[in-house]
């Protein structure tokens, strides 16, 4: 009788426990496919409500990995490709940490967080993110940059700011004038560190860091991690959490890529041909130079296609107006240089065209990363003439795939012509008019005349000296390996 009871008890227990064990094992094996929600990241209700208003429920991989660590007040080193949701990855947890009152309750409101970023457009985009995610909080935020009058910015600083988003030039100008003090900074973010290096801001960044309190939380983000950037990060981070999502050598899986081999003089006609497709409602077109961007716009306007350019020679108001028109779809084509485009974030941008291929492979990844964002699909077309064939080879080597060739157009370049031009370019037979111009530099806002460069066209490796205009209005000459732009 007792044996029967034991047997019955075992059978009953097995009936209860076995399904539970199977369910547990199943959950373990399927855990990797589980999609985390923002509501599971220990975020406060006001931020969750703001995210819901924006239509966000699921964090991107970099947000999922970064937010918990930042909330724990850890330093962070993030390597993330354009379009991965990096801004929200630091903005959301920062807002939550800063929602608590500052220990300094006497005197004017101190600046508690500083986000340093290389371009005006990116600075504006970041401040808009803080505004969106922090809409239900009482925190005050401000964006400052050069190229515009400073009074509105200094007035806002006088009223008190919790979160400051700034470009290096204007930040240092206002610090030197006594409008900004960084002694109360709790969180410092260095964004787009690799672009800071490319644009010659590294010394300005170090000047800013020298004024920060030693006790702070530092968040360091860079799309690429060259040796110089790794060295810089090691000097300002303390035992950081390392987050790496989609290395720069990869391109978003949902971006359909194609290359069009075309003579340089036929690129204008090819662009017009592609834009006959009404499915291309809006498109971001990339050129290597400011002059090239203006020329493309002029050509498109002649055939009644609404186009605007965005680059460093445009006033801040003109650049912002062009971007606003593009987002509103009143402008169909936005033509941009790489520096100006770094801050462009347009929802549901479906098409990108490389009118000229970049001579730096990583730049290609950043360019086409403007489309296919937030899991959406996108299309990236690239025009390639014979002299750019070596650039395409470098790009394909970096991304690890061959970009499909589209020959179904009236301006297709023969393979023989392509290889002949490519060989001539490699042997140094480039036409003078087709040599690469240096990377874009900031316009001379002071109106003072610049001394012309000597020695002819510079090589695309950006060596030698150049002149830059700072946001305070004066010119200064410097030397070193990189062009400088003062924002």
N, C-alpha and C positions, 0 to 999 in steps of 0.2 A: 504493500500500500504506500509506504514512504517512498520506495523507488519510483512508483508511478507518479507521485506528487513532484518529486525532483525532476523527473523527465518532463512532466507537464510544465513545470516552472521554467525549465531550460528552453523548451519550445516557445513558450510565451515571450520569454526574454529575447530570444533570437528573432522573433517576429517584430519586436519593437526596435531592437538595437541595429539589426542588419540594414534596414532601410536608411537609418540615420547615418550609419558608417558609409554607405554607398553615396548618400547625398553629400557627406563631408568630403569624400574622395573626389567626387565630381566637381565640387566647388574649388578644390585645390588645383585640379587639372585645368579648369576653365578660368582660373583667376586672371590669367594674362589677358583674356578677352573682355574682362569686366571694364565697363566704362564708368569712371568716377564722375561725380557731379560736384558743382561748386558748393552745394549744400552740405557736402561731406568734408569740406576743407576747414571746418571750424571758423567760418567767417561770420561776422556779426550781421544782424538782421538788416540794418540800413544799407550795407553793401550788397547783400543778397538781393534786396529789393531793387537796387539800382541795376544790378546785372540782369535781373528779370525784365526790367524796363528796356534794357538794351537788346534783349532777346538771347542772352547767353545762359546756357544751363550746364554745358560740359566744358571743362578746361582743356586747353591744348596740352601736349606733353610737357612743354617747358613750364607752363603755368602749374600743372599738376606736381611737377618736381620742385619748383622754386618756392611756391607760396608757403608750404609748411615750414621750410627751412628759414625763410625770411621772418615768418611769424615767431620763430624761436630766437630771433635776433642774431642769427648766424651771418657771417660774411659769406658772399656768394660770388663764384666765378662762372658766368654763363656764356656758352658758345652756341649761338643760335642763328640760323639762316633767316633772312628777310621773310616776313609773312608767317612766322610761327607763333605770334601772340606775345612777343617778348615784353612789350610795354605794359600790358596788363599783368604780366608775371611779377613785375616789381611794384606797379602802381597800386594794385589791390591790397597786398599785405601792408604796404607803407601807410595807406590811408587808415587801416585798422590799428596799426601801432601808434600812429600820430593822433588818433582820436582821443587818446588819454591826455589829460592836462599836463602841460610842461611844468617842471619844478620851479622855473623862474616866473612867478606870478606878478612881480613888481615891474613897473616901467612898461615900455611899449612891447608889443608882441614880437618875440624873437623869431628869426628864421630857423626852423627846426629840420628842414630837409632840403638838400640841394641836388638837382639833377643836371648834370653837365653834358651837353650834347653838341655836335659839331655844326649843324646847320639850322637856319631860321625855320625852315619848313618842318623839320623834325621836332624842333622845340615847340612849335605851335601844336603839332599833332600830339605830343606828349601831354601838354597842358590841357588839351581837349579831352584826353583820356582821364586825367585826374578829375576834370569837371564832371564827366559822365559817371564815373564810378563813385565819386564822392558827393553826388547831388543831394544825398540825404544826411550829410554831415555838415558840421559848422566850420570846417577847416577852410582857410583862405589860401588860394594859390595864385601865382603870377608867372608869366613868361616874359623874359627880357632878351633882346637881341639888338644888334647894331643895324645901321641903315635907316633908322627912324629917329625922331626926336625922343629925348630921354625924359621929358617932364612928366608924361603920363605914367611912366614906369617909376620914377622917383616919388611921385605923389602916392602911388599904390604902396610903395615900400614904407612910406611914412605912416600910412594907416595901419600897417602891420600885415605880415605874410607868414603863413606856416610853411608852405611848400614853394620853393623857387625853382623854376626851370630856366636855364640860361645857356647862352653860347659864350665861349671863353672871352672874346674881345670885349663885349659890353659888360660882362661880369667884372672883369679886371678894371675897366674904366670906372664903374660905379664904386668899386671897392676903394680905388685910389682917391675918389672924390669924397669918401666917407659916408656914402649912402648905404653901404652893405657891410655888415660884420658877420663873420662865419663862426664866431666863438660858441654859439649854442646849437650848432648842427648835430643832430642825433643820427641822421641817415644820409649818406653820400652815395650818389649813383653816378658812375662814369659810363655813359652809353655810347655805343659805336666807337669803341676805343681804337679800332683799326683805322677807321676813317679819320679820327683825330690825328693819328700818326701820319697818314697820307697827306693831310691838309696842313701839316706843319704846326699843329697846336700843342705838341707834346710839352714844350717849355712852358706855355701858358697853363697847361693842366698841372704841371709840377708847382707852379707859383700858387695856384689855387689850393692844392693839397697842403702846401706848407702853412696855410692859414686856417686849416681845419683843426678841431680839437683831436687829440690823440685817441681819446675814448669815443668811438663812434662805430656805427655799423656801416660797412662798405659793400656796395653791390657793383660788380664790374661785368659789363656786357660787351661782347665783341663778336662780329659775324665770322671773323677769322682769327686765328691765334698764331701769328708769326712770332719769331723768337723775341723781337723787341717788345711786343705786347705781353708776352709771358713774363719777361723781366720786370716790366712795369707793374703787372698785377702782383708779383711776388713782394714788391716793396710796400704795397698799400693794403694788402689783404692779410688777415690773421686767421689761420686754420680754416680756410674757406670750404664750403660745400661746392663741389664741382658739378655743373649741369651742362651736358652737351646734347643738343637735339638737332638732328639732320645736319651733318657736316657740310661745309660750304662747297665741297666738291660734288655734292648731289643736287639734283633739281627735283622740284616737286613732281610726284608721280602722275598727278592729274593734269600736268601741263603738256599739251600736244606741241611738239617742236618741229620746225621745218626750216630748211635753208634754201634760198633762191640764189643760184649763181647768175650774176648779172653784171654787165659792163657798168663801170662807175657812172657814165653819162646817161645810162638808161634807168637808174634807180628812181628818178623822179617819175618817169612814165610807169614804172612797175608799181610804185606806191599808188598812183592815181588808178591804175588798173585794179588793184586789190580793193580799193575803197569804193569801187562800183558795187561791191557786195554789201547789200543793206543789212546783212546779219552783223556786220561790224558796226555796231551802234556808236561805240566810243573806242578809241585806241590811243595808247601811250607809245609815242615814237621816240627812239633814242638816237642822238647824234653824239659824236665825240667832242664837238666844239660848239661854242656859242654862235659863231658865225654860221656854222652849218645848220643849227637849229633855226635861226632867223631865215635862212634861205629856203628851208623846207616849208616854213609857214608861208612865206611869200609865194612860193610855187602853188601851194594848195589854195590860197585865197584867190589866185588867178582863175582857178577852175571852180570857184564858188563852193569850196569846202571850208567850213568854219574851223579855223585852227589858231592856236596861240602857243607862244614859246615861254618856257620858264628856265631861266639861267641867271648867273650871277650879275650880269650887266643890267638886268631888269630891276626897277625899284621894288621895294618890299610890297608896296600896295599893288603894283602891276602883277607881281608873282602870285600874291594871294588872290587877286581877282581872277587870274587865269585858272588857278586851281579850283576856286569856287565855281566858276563857270563850267569847268570840266566835270566836277562832281554833280552839278545840276543838269548835265547833259545838254547845256546850251552851246557848248563847244564840243565838236565831235572829235577833234584831234588835238592832243596836247603833246608838243615836241619839247623834249627835255634833255639836258646834259646830266651826267651821272651824279654830280654833287647836288644839283638842285632837286633831283628826283629822289634822293635818299629819304626825304621826309614825306613823300607822297604815299598816302594810304587811302585808296578808293575802293569802297565796297563793290563787290561783284564786277570788277574790271576783267573783262573776258579776253582782251587782245593786247599784246605788246609786239611792237615791230622794232627790230634793230636795223635802222636805216644804214648805220655803219657799225661794224663789229668792233667791240672794245679790244684794245691791245693788251689788256690784263684779263686773263681767263676768269678769275673770281668775279669780276665785274659783270660778266655775262649772267652768272647765277643770280646776282643781286637784281639785275635788270628784269629777267623773266620772272623773278619772284614777286614782282608787282601784280602778277595775275595768278590764278590758282590758289588764292588765299582762303584760309579758314575751311579747307576741305573742298572748295569749289573747283570746277574744271577751268582750264584756261588754254589759250593758244598763243604761241610765241613764234613769230616769223623773223628770219634773219636774212638780210641782203648781204651777199658776199661777192666782191669783185676779186680779180686775180691777185691784187696786192694784199688782200685781206685773208687769202687762203691760209697763210701761216698762223694767223690769229685763230681761225677755225680749227686748225690742227691742234693748237694748244688747248682750246676750249674742250674739244672732244677727248683729249688726253686727261684733262682734269675731271670731267663728269663721267668718264668711263663708258661712254656710248657714242655711236655714230649718229649724228643728227640726220634724219631722213631728208633727201634732196627732192624738192618739188620742181619738176621741169615743165609742168603744165601751165605755161604762161608764154605770152608772145615775145618776151625779152630774154629767153633762156640763152645763156652763154655756152658756147661749145666747150667740150672738155679740153680740146686742143688749145683753144684760146686761153682758157682758165689756167692750165698748167704752164703755158708759155709766159703769161703775165706773172704767175707765181714765181717762176724761175728767174725772171728778170728782176723781180722785187728782191729776191734773196741775194742776187749778185750785185745789188746796189744800184740797179737801173731805174729807181723810182723817179717819176717826174717830180719836179720841185713843187708843183701845186698840190701834190697828193701826199706830201709828207705829213706826219702826225703833228698836231699842235700839242703844246703842253696841257696838262689838266687845267680845268677852269679855275680862275682866280677871282677874288672878290673885286668888284668895281671900285674905282677911285672915288670915294664919296666926298672927298674934300674939294674936288674940281681942279686940284693942282696938276700940272703937266708931269707926266712920267718920262724918265729918260728912256729912249729906245734901246732895245736889246741889241747887243753887238754879236757878231759871229754867225749870223744867219739863223736858220731854224734849229731849234734844239731837238735833241734825240728824245724819244719817248720814255727813256729810263729816268727822266726827271733829275738829272744831275746838274750841278752848276748853281749859279746865283740867279735870283729873280727879285723883282720889287713887288711889295704888297701894300695895299691900303688898309689902314686900320679903321675901326668903327669910330675912333675919336677924331678922325679927319686928317691925320698926317701920313705921309709916306715914310717908309723906312726900308733900307736895303739890308738884306740878310743873305747868308750863304748856307749851304747845306744841301742835302740830297733831295729836298721835297719842296714843292710849291706851297706858298702860304696864303691862307685866306683868313682875314680877320672878320669875325661876325660880332 
